[in-house]
């Protein structure tokens, strides 16, 4: 078997059907298996998907295990020489899977690759990125401090970490989790995704370990359409696909905690304390700046008082996990 394709489902049978159809339509020259891992959807997903595609392997987790654990279960079940983690809300275009596999084989030093991700309108989407020391770029979504940090970055001409438009093959530090193709034999050295993560940031931490064993490449020619937020929308009751931008709703709460877990694991205690301290400092800054923002701009302000309140609530939730993250003992960070 050349390739094992792992697709995680959570109450998204329509997305999974469209994804699998595109796989079969655009993948003709390699042998592959499709493993659909279900996160306890409690709907008719299994009947709908297995009836349409009886050749797939269906794997039921029995609980909502999130992204990392579900993909790990699929990897452990896989038989292919290569593993592809493919989001359910993707559509394979122009033989993208075959192209990326053939290209990856040409680079023996590479342990994995990603492709150019596209929005539904055909515009390019962030497909990978470079690491910034200590994960300082995770401060950019902060409402007011983030603006100041971004200004300093532009002022001092800091390198932009995200890669949105891929014009040629390039090496990156991490790949967006919607499409990650890796050599299976390397996983005995790197390990699987960290099961502490429920959702968000897990692929970044995993790529940091993969990167120590070889290159992670982004290819320009293979392209995959990615809806974004399609697989998490039902759980978080939101259609927002800018995962790092909203820090004051339920989805943002999970993003914040997962980000801190990733910073602690990847960069250590020192940077964890710096980043979490800055997030907490944003609380009084948020309220203070919002007062002046309201005075100067009235109702034209970007943020509301409810945003400030909910951000403070999310910081309270984060503090509940402070010690657990600090000591870095195994724990499933699924935030209620």
C-alpha positions as CSV (number, residue, x, y, z in Angstrom):
1,X,0.0,0.0,0.0
2,X,1.5,3.3,-1.1
3,X,-0.6,5.7,1.0
4,X,-3.0,5.7,4.0
5,X,-5.4,8.7,4.0
6,X,-6.9,9.6,7.3
7,X,-10.0,11.7,7.6
8,X,-11.5,12.7,10.9
9,X,-15.3,13.1,11.0
10,X,-17.5,14.9,13.6
11,X,-21.1,15.3,12.4
12,X,-19.9,16.2,8.9
13,X,-20.9,13.4,6.6
14,X,-21.6,15.8,3.7
15,X,-18.1,17.2,3.9
16,X,-16.6,13.8,4.2
17,X,-18.5,12.5,1.2
18,X,-17.3,15.4,-1.0
19,X,-13.8,14.9,0.2
20,X,-13.7,11.2,-0.5
21,X,-15.3,11.7,-3.9
22,X,-12.5,14.1,-4.8
23,X,-9.9,11.6,-3.6
24,X,-11.2,8.9,-5.9
25,X,-11.7,11.2,-8.8
26,X,-8.2,12.7,-8.6
27,X,-6.1,9.7,-7.4
28,X,-5.5,7.0,-10.0
29,X,-1.8,6.2,-10.1
30,X,-1.1,5.0,-6.6
31,X,-2.5,2.4,-4.2
32,X,-4.3,3.9,-1.2
33,X,-6.6,3.3,1.6
34,X,-9.0,5.7,3.3
35,X,-9.5,5.5,7.0
36,X,-12.4,7.6,8.4
37,X,-12.1,8.1,12.2
38,X,-15.4,9.2,13.8
39,X,-15.4,11.3,17.0
40,X,-18.6,9.9,18.4
41,X,-20.9,11.9,16.0
42,X,-24.0,10.2,17.3
43,X,-25.7,10.7,13.9
44,X,-26.0,8.7,10.7
45,X,-22.5,9.5,9.5
46,X,-21.4,5.8,9.5
47,X,-24.3,4.6,7.5
48,X,-24.2,7.5,5.0
49,X,-20.4,7.3,4.4
50,X,-19.9,3.5,4.4
51,X,-22.9,3.0,2.1
52,X,-21.5,5.5,-0.4
53,X,-17.9,4.1,-0.1
54,X,-17.9,0.5,1.3
55,X,-14.2,0.1,0.7
56,X,-13.2,2.6,3.3
57,X,-12.2,1.6,6.8
58,X,-14.5,3.1,9.5
59,X,-13.0,3.6,13.0
60,X,-15.2,4.7,15.9
61,X,-13.4,6.5,18.8
62,X,-16.4,6.3,21.1
63,X,-15.9,9.8,22.4
64,X,-15.0,13.2,21.0
65,X,-11.3,12.8,21.0
66,X,-10.4,15.8,18.9
67,X,-7.8,16.0,16.2
68,X,-4.6,14.5,17.6
69,X,-6.0,11.3,19.2
70,X,-8.3,10.6,16.3
71,X,-5.5,10.9,13.7
72,X,-3.2,8.8,16.0
73,X,-5.8,6.0,16.0
74,X,-6.0,6.2,12.2
75,X,-2.2,6.1,11.9
76,X,-2.0,3.0,14.2
77,X,-4.6,1.3,11.9
78,X,-2.8,2.3,8.7
79,X,-0.9,0.0,6.3
80,X,0.6,2.5,3.8
81,X,4.2,3.5,3.4
82,X,3.1,7.2,3.6
83,X,0.5,8.8,5.8
84,X,-1.8,11.7,4.8
85,X,-3.7,13.6,7.4
86,X,-6.5,15.2,5.3
87,X,-9.2,17.5,6.7
88,X,-12.8,16.5,6.0
89,X,-13.5,20.0,4.7
90,X,-11.0,19.7,1.8
91,X,-11.4,19.0,-1.9
92,X,-8.5,17.4,-3.8
93,X,-7.7,19.2,-7.1
94,X,-5.8,18.2,-10.2
95,X,-4.2,15.0,-8.9
96,X,-2.8,16.8,-5.9
97,X,-2.3,13.7,-3.7
98,X,-0.4,11.9,-6.4
99,X,1.7,15.0,-7.3
100,X,2.7,15.6,-3.7
101,X,3.6,12.0,-3.1
102,X,5.7,11.8,-6.3
103,X,7.4,15.1,-5.4
104,X,8.1,14.1,-1.8
105,X,9.8,10.9,-3.0
106,X,12.3,13.1,-5.0
107,X,13.5,14.6,-1.8
108,X,15.1,11.9,0.4
109,X,16.0,14.4,3.2
110,X,12.3,15.4,3.5
111,X,10.1,13.7,6.1
112,X,6.9,15.3,5.0
113,X,5.2,17.9,2.8
114,X,2.2,20.1,2.4
115,X,0.5,21.7,-0.6
116,X,-0.9,25.1,-1.6
117,X,-4.3,25.4,0.1
118,X,-7.0,27.5,-1.5
119,X,-10.1,29.2,-0.3
120,X,-13.4,28.4,-1.9
121,X,-13.0,31.4,-4.2
122,X,-9.7,30.2,-5.5
123,X,-7.5,32.6,-3.6
124,X,-4.5,31.3,-1.7
125,X,-4.6,30.3,2.0
126,X,-1.9,30.1,4.6
127,X,-0.4,26.6,4.0
128,X,2.6,26.6,6.3
129,X,4.9,28.8,8.4
130,X,8.2,29.4,10.0
131,X,8.8,29.4,13.8
132,X,9.3,32.6,15.6
133,X,11.5,32.5,18.7
134,X,9.5,31.6,21.7
135,X,6.3,31.6,19.7
136,X,6.1,35.4,19.9
137,X,3.8,35.5,16.9
138,X,1.1,34.0,19.0
139,X,0.7,37.4,20.6
140,X,-0.4,39.0,17.4
141,X,-4.2,38.2,17.9
142,X,-4.3,40.1,21.2
143,X,-6.7,43.0,20.6
144,X,-4.5,46.0,21.5
145,X,-1.1,44.6,22.6
146,X,-1.2,42.6,19.4
147,X,-1.5,45.8,17.3
148,X,1.5,47.3,19.0
149,X,3.6,44.1,18.6
150,X,2.6,44.0,14.9
151,X,3.6,47.6,14.5
152,X,7.0,46.9,16.0
153,X,7.4,43.9,13.7
154,X,6.8,46.1,10.6
155,X,8.9,48.9,12.0
156,X,11.9,46.6,12.4
157,X,11.1,44.7,9.3
158,X,10.7,41.3,11.0
159,X,10.2,38.3,8.8
160,X,6.6,37.4,8.2
161,X,6.3,33.7,9.4
162,X,3.2,32.6,7.5
163,X,3.4,31.3,3.9
164,X,0.3,32.1,2.0
165,X,1.2,32.0,-1.7
166,X,3.6,29.1,-2.6
167,X,5.5,30.1,-5.7
168,X,8.2,27.4,-5.6
169,X,9.2,24.4,-3.4
170,X,10.4,25.7,-0.1
171,X,11.2,24.4,3.4
172,X,9.0,25.4,6.3
173,X,8.9,24.7,10.0
174,X,5.3,23.6,10.1
175,X,2.4,22.7,7.9
176,X,-1.2,23.5,8.3
177,X,-3.0,20.5,9.5
178,X,-5.6,20.4,6.7
179,X,-3.0,18.5,4.6
180,X,0.1,16.9,6.0
181,X,1.8,14.0,4.1
182,X,4.6,12.2,6.0
183,X,6.8,9.1,5.6
184,X,5.4,6.5,8.0
185,X,8.8,5.0,8.9
186,X,10.0,8.3,10.4
187,X,7.2,8.2,13.0
188,X,9.1,5.6,15.0
189,X,11.6,8.4,15.8
190,X,9.3,11.4,16.1
191,X,6.3,9.8,17.7
192,X,2.7,10.5,16.8
193,X,0.7,13.6,17.5
194,X,0.7,14.6,21.2
195,X,-2.5,13.2,22.8
196,X,-2.6,16.0,25.3
197,X,-4.1,18.3,22.6
198,X,-7.9,18.3,21.9
199,X,-7.9,20.7,19.0
200,X,-5.6,23.4,17.6
201,X,-1.8,23.8,17.7
202,X,-1.2,20.0,17.8
203,X,0.1,19.9,14.2
204,X,2.5,22.7,15.0
205,X,4.0,20.9,18.0
206,X,4.1,17.6,15.9
207,X,5.9,19.4,13.0
208,X,8.5,20.7,15.4
209,X,9.4,17.1,16.2
210,X,9.2,16.0,12.6
211,X,11.4,18.9,11.6
212,X,14.2,17.6,13.8
213,X,14.4,14.5,11.6
214,X,14.4,16.2,8.2
215,X,12.8,18.9,5.9
216,X,9.2,19.8,5.7
217,X,8.4,21.0,2.3
218,X,5.6,23.1,0.7
219,X,4.9,22.4,-3.0
220,X,3.4,25.0,-5.3
221,X,1.9,22.8,-8.0
222,X,-0.4,20.4,-6.0
223,X,-3.4,22.4,-4.8
224,X,-6.3,21.5,-2.4
225,X,-9.4,23.5,-1.6
226,X,-9.9,24.0,2.1
227,X,-13.2,25.4,3.4
228,X,-11.7,26.2,6.8
229,X,-13.6,25.8,10.1
230,X,-15.9,23.2,8.4
231,X,-15.0,20.4,10.8
232,X,-15.1,22.4,14.0
233,X,-18.1,24.5,13.1
234,X,-20.7,22.1,14.5
235,X,-18.9,21.7,17.8
236,X,-18.2,25.4,18.4
237,X,-21.4,26.6,16.7
238,X,-19.5,29.1,14.6
239,X,-18.6,29.4,11.0
240,X,-15.6,31.5,11.7
241,X,-12.5,30.1,10.0
242,X,-9.9,32.6,11.2
243,X,-8.9,30.3,14.1
244,X,-6.4,32.7,15.8
245,X,-8.4,35.9,15.6
246,X,-11.3,35.6,18.0
247,X,-10.1,35.1,21.6
248,X,-13.3,35.7,23.4
249,X,-15.7,32.9,22.5
250,X,-15.7,29.2,23.2
251,X,-13.6,28.4,20.2
252,X,-11.1,31.1,21.2
253,X,-10.9,29.6,24.7
254,X,-9.7,26.3,23.3
255,X,-7.3,28.0,21.0
256,X,-5.7,29.9,23.9
257,X,-5.3,26.9,26.1
258,X,-3.9,24.8,23.2
259,X,-1.5,27.5,22.3
260,X,-0.1,27.7,25.8
261,X,0.3,23.9,25.9
262,X,2.2,24.1,22.6
263,X,4.4,26.9,23.8
264,X,5.3,25.0,27.0
265,X,6.1,21.8,25.2
266,X,8.0,23.3,22.3
267,X,9.9,26.3,23.9
268,X,10.0,25.5,27.7
269,X,8.9,27.1,30.9
270,X,10.5,30.5,30.4
271,X,8.8,31.3,27.1
272,X,5.5,29.8,28.5
273,X,5.6,32.3,31.4
274,X,6.4,35.2,29.0
275,X,3.5,34.4,26.6
276,X,0.9,33.6,29.3
277,X,1.9,36.7,31.2
278,X,1.4,38.9,28.1
279,X,-2.0,37.3,27.5
280,X,-3.0,38.1,31.1
281,X,-1.6,41.7,30.8
282,X,-3.9,42.2,27.9
283,X,-7.0,42.1,30.3
284,X,-6.4,45.6,31.9
285,X,-5.0,46.9,28.7
286,X,-8.1,45.7,26.8
287,X,-10.5,47.6,29.2
288,X,-8.3,50.8,29.3
289,X,-7.8,51.1,25.6
290,X,-11.4,50.3,24.9
291,X,-12.5,53.2,27.1
292,X,-10.4,55.6,25.0
293,X,-11.4,53.9,21.8
294,X,-15.1,54.5,22.7
295,X,-14.5,58.1,23.6
296,X,-12.6,58.8,20.3
297,X,-14.6,56.5,17.9
298,X,-17.9,55.8,19.6
299,X,-19.7,52.9,18.1
300,X,-17.2,52.5,15.3
301,X,-14.8,50.6,17.6
302,X,-13.7,47.2,16.4
303,X,-14.3,45.7,19.9
304,X,-17.3,45.7,22.3
305,X,-17.5,45.6,26.1
306,X,-18.8,42.0,25.7
307,X,-15.6,41.1,23.9
308,X,-13.6,42.5,26.8
309,X,-15.7,40.6,29.4
310,X,-15.5,37.3,27.6
311,X,-11.8,37.7,27.0
312,X,-11.3,38.1,30.8
313,X,-13.5,35.0,31.4
314,X,-11.3,33.0,29.0
315,X,-8.2,34.2,30.9
316,X,-9.9,32.9,34.1
317,X,-10.3,29.5,32.4
318,X,-6.7,29.6,31.3
319,X,-5.5,30.2,34.9
320,X,-7.3,27.0,35.9
321,X,-4.9,25.1,33.7
322,X,-1.8,27.2,34.6
323,X,-0.1,24.7,36.9
324,X,-1.0,21.6,34.8
325,X,0.6,23.2,31.7
326,X,3.6,24.4,33.7
327,X,4.5,20.9,35.1
328,X,3.8,19.4,31.7
329,X,2.3,16.1,32.9
330,X,0.0,14.2,30.6
331,X,-3.4,15.7,30.5
332,X,-6.2,15.9,27.9
333,X,-6.8,19.7,27.4
334,X,-10.3,19.6,26.2
335,X,-11.7,22.9,27.4
336,X,-15.4,23.0,28.4
